[in-house]
Amino acid sequence: MRQCELSPNTAKTAIASPGARKIVLGLNVDQSTPRLCREYRSRLEQHLHFCLHPEVGPVIHARRKNFSAVLGFKNHLRGLIAYAAQVEPTFGAQKLAEFQRIPWPF
């Protein structure tokens, strides 16, 4: 970095102990391959759970999450799943199968 006349931003630098979780750009990188962080997985599973719930469904869930349109929520959820599939293909495929079971109103 010094050869290119760059210096690290110490305000954004953190040293993690060997047993601590190491999160970089929202990915857990303390293993040999990056994984989705627990919060991301949980949020995605929550969306899918309520969309598939017979008493809630995608319309009510989208309204509760302050989406102005169900189509916008559908696109948002599909994007979350696409990202998950890039990082963890098996998990992403499972969530895509759940997504395809959602009874969308259109």
Residue pairs with C-beta under 8 A, 6 or more apart in sequence:
1 7
1 8
16 22
20 30
21 28
21 30
21 37
22 28
22 29
22 30
23 29
23 37
24 34
26 36
26 37
26 40
27 34
27 35
27 36
27 37
27 87
28 34
28 35
28 36
28 37
28 38
34 87
35 87
35 88
36 84
36 87
36 88
36 91
40 80
40 84
41 84
41 91
43 80
44 77
44 80
44 81
44 84
44 95
45 95
47 61
47 65
47 77
47 80
48 77
48 95
48 98
48 99
48 102
50 56
50 57
50 60
50 61
50 64
51 57
51 58
51 61
51 77
51 102
52 98
52 101
52 102
53 61
57 103
58 70
58 73
58 74
58 102
58 103
58 104
58 105
59 70
59 105
61 73
62 69
62 70
62 72
62 73
65 73
67 73
67 76
70 104
70 105
70 106
71 106
74 104
77 99
78 99
81 92
81 95
81 96
81 99
82 92
84 91
84 92
84 95
85 91
85 92
85 93
85 95
85 96
86 92
